[in-house]
Amino acid sequence: MLTGDRKIVFGSEEGKDVTFILSGDRVVDRHFEIVFDKNTMIMRNLNLDCWQSCGLYRRLFENEAYNLRPDAAFRIGTLEFLVERFNTGIVSDIGQRP
């Protein structure tokens, strides 16, 4: 049973806090966690570095809405975005063609 005092951690390396081991080219040591907070189950990325991690995303179905909050990451095509509380500037990078 998942309660507010316990979280489930998924990652690629066995450790004292990693509950389930995953395998994959871009699955990092501590990939994501599931916590229960205020009667809500939350899945949280533990590594947002797109060069190391394949991330954790939720697919939205047609006409489905989802509220973005600070620290939420989302992807449109091959572009990845991180929601921040304050304007911290603009970061850009020239993409590569496949």
Secondary structure, 3 states (H helix, E strand, C coil): CCCCCCEEEEECCCCCCCCEECCCCCCCCCCEEEEEECCEEEEEECCCCCCCCCCCCCCCCCCCCCCCCCCCEEEECCEEEECCCCCCCCCCCCCCCC
